[in-house]
């Protein structure tokens, strides 16, 4: 049981890490543009593949989706903060 929890937590963290760069880059594109949508959805196939390879079924999709969402938000926040620091300097 403890190994399964560790696997799930690791997969959620990996989903977050994979999504941060896409969220960071996404801030450079207009909302609802093609690239904006692409950068939101680009990490999903990799996360699905990792979940399947880990042997986790569909019940864990909300957790990995939450990690991916958090990564997008974190990446966007990092991009906005960097732009603010450049303007202030």
N, C-alpha and C positions, 0 to 999 in steps of 0.2 A: 504494500500500500504506500509506504513512504517513497519508494522508487517512482511510482506512478505520479505522485504529487510533484516530485522533483522534475520529472519529465514534462509535466504540464506547465509548471512555472518556467522552466527553461524555454519551452516553446513560445510562451507568451512574451518573455523577454526578447527572444530572437525575433518575433514578429514586430516588436517595438523597434528594435535596432535596425531591422531591414527597412522600416517605414520612415525613419527619421530623415534620411537623405532625400527621399521623395517629397516629404512635407517641406523640407528646406527649399528645394528647387521649385516646388509648386508655387511658392510665394512670388516668383518672378513672372507668372503668367496671369492673364485676366481670368477672373472667376467664370466658370462654365465654358471655358475654351476647350478645344480638343486636348491640348497638352495638360491642362488642369485636370481633366477627367482621366487621362492616361496615367498621370503621376499618382493619382489616388488609387487606381486599380492595378498598377504595375506590380506591387509586391504580393498581391493576393495569390496568383498561381504558385509562387515560391512557398508561401506559407501553407497553402493547401498540400503541396507536395511534401513538405516537411512533416505536416500532421499525419498524412497517410503513411509515410516512411516510418514514423514513430509508432505506428500501430494504434493511433487514437481515432475513434469513430466520430460521427457527426455531432455528438453531444458536446464536444469541446470547441466547436466553431465559435460560439459567442465569446469564449475566452481569448482565442487567437484574434478574432475580429476586434475585440476591445484593445488588445495590445497593438494592433495595427493602427487603430484610430488614435490611440495615445501617442504613437510614434509620429503620425501625421501632425497632430497638434503641437507636439514638442518641436518637431522640425520647423514648422511655421513660426513658432515663437522665437526660436533661435535665429531664424532669418530676419524677422522683424527687429529683434534686439541688435543684431549686427548692423542693420541699416541705420538704426537710431544712433548707434555709437559712431558710425562713419560721419553722419551729419553733424554730430556734436563736436567732433574733432576738428 
